[in-house]
Amino acid sequence: MIITLSIFYYLYLVVVFLFILYSLFNFYHLLRFGFFSFANIAFMVAYLVIAGALLALSFNLLAVFDWQTPLFSLKIGWLSDFFNLIKL
Amino acid sequence: MIGKKSIIDRRAGEEVIIHLRRHWFVVFKVAVLYLFLFLLPLLIYAYLYFVIPELLGSEMIVAVLAILLFSYYLCLLVLGFTVWTDNYLDVWTVTNRRVISREQKGLFHRVTSELELWRIQDITHEEKGFWRTVLNYGDVYIQTAGETGRFVFDDVPRPQQVARIIEKINEDSKKNKIDAGAI
């Protein structure tokens, strides 16, 4: 079984998922317990803009790379058989 | 979201006297640290570019570095947001009847407590350190008679003035109680 560079991409998707999850927790707290003030609303809007821009930029830049580049080959007999079985 | 001066279970005739949150310098200090952490990858990139340029020649390594860089910035951004939430949601309100403390201790830990003014025994304030003295911010400690122990207003602006105002409201409320008892 060949492990490709895409493993890093999947790890990045996990980071993005956690980032969105924790951002939602923060928004929940600010919307529920925060005050209806300019500072609060401005900060939330700024955060949304920066986070959106960062995610868009990252996915645009990461699209350039060839994620199918092989990293190494896994030569564990039973594991390879297992993955081949899944493929079938 | 709630109104700027709204309080929990407002009683008849209850008025908000002071509404406090942390001094701006507390958030500013964190912002300076985050600015440094924001610039750190650029310094590392400059180091790699000038010292080990062949490392940046491999597409595979650049791809991994890009993943690390974006992961780092996402973590930095969400941590900064959490610090802001944590600080912004710490609010202390003094009314003509009670002291209300609302503190966010983490993402999943929020503490709201209140103290009747007549239970206040002693008020002290502390401005410790160079920046606190220069910028006039610090802690206010309110000692109570009950099990609650003491209330702490952390890093609030003008702690001396805050302590004096609470003392005055406390004296007025005690005087009113005595007057009401005499009638």
Boltz contact constraints between the chains, C-beta under 6 A:
constraints:
  - contact:
      token1: [A, 5]
      token2: [B, 63]
      max_distance: 6.0
  - contact:
      token1: [A, 8]
      token2: [B, 64]
      max_distance: 6.0
  - contact:
      token1: [A, 8]
      token2: [B, 67]
      max_distance: 6.0
  - contact:
      token1: [A, 12]
      token2: [B, 67]
      max_distance: 6.0
  - contact:
      token1: [A, 15]
      token2: [B, 71]
      max_distance: 6.0
  - contact:
      token1: [A, 15]
      token2: [B, 74]
      max_distance: 6.0
  - contact:
      token1: [A, 19]
      token2: [B, 74]
      max_distance: 6.0
  - contact:
      token1: [A, 19]
      token2: [B, 78]
      max_distance: 6.0
  - contact:
      token1: [A, 22]
      token2: [B, 78]
      max_distance: 6.0
  - contact:
      token1: [A, 23]
      token2: [B, 78]
      max_distance: 6.0
  - contact:
      token1: [A, 25]
      token2: [B, 107]
      max_distance: 6.0
  - contact:
      token1: [A, 26]
      token2: [B, 81]
      max_distance: 6.0
  - contact:
      token1: [A, 26]
      token2: [B, 82]
      max_distance: 6.0
  - contact:
      token1: [A, 26]
      token2: [B, 85]
      max_distance: 6.0
  - contact:
      token1: [A, 29]
      token2: [B, 85]
      max_distance: 6.0
  - contact:
      token1: [A, 30]
      token2: [B, 85]
      max_distance: 6.0
  - contact:
      token1: [A, 31]
      token2: [B, 1]
      max_distance: 6.0
  - contact:
      token1: [A, 33]
      token2: [B, 89]
      max_distance: 6.0
  - contact:
      token1: [A, 34]
      token2: [B, 1]
      max_distance: 6.0
  - contact:
      token1: [A, 35]
      token2: [B, 4]
      max_distance: 6.0
  - contact:
      token1: [A, 36]
      token2: [B, 1]
      max_distance: 6.0
  - contact:
      token1: [A, 37]
      token2: [B, 4]
      max_distance: 6.0
  - contact:
      token1: [A, 47]
      token2: [B, 81]
      max_distance: 6.0
  - contact:
      token1: [A, 54]
      token2: [B, 73]
      max_distance: 6.0
  - contact:
      token1: [A, 58]
      token2: [B, 70]
      max_distance: 6.0
  - contact:
      token1: [A, 65]
      token2: [B, 63]
      max_distance: 6.0
  - contact:
      token1: [A, 69]
      token2: [B, 60]
      max_distance: 6.0
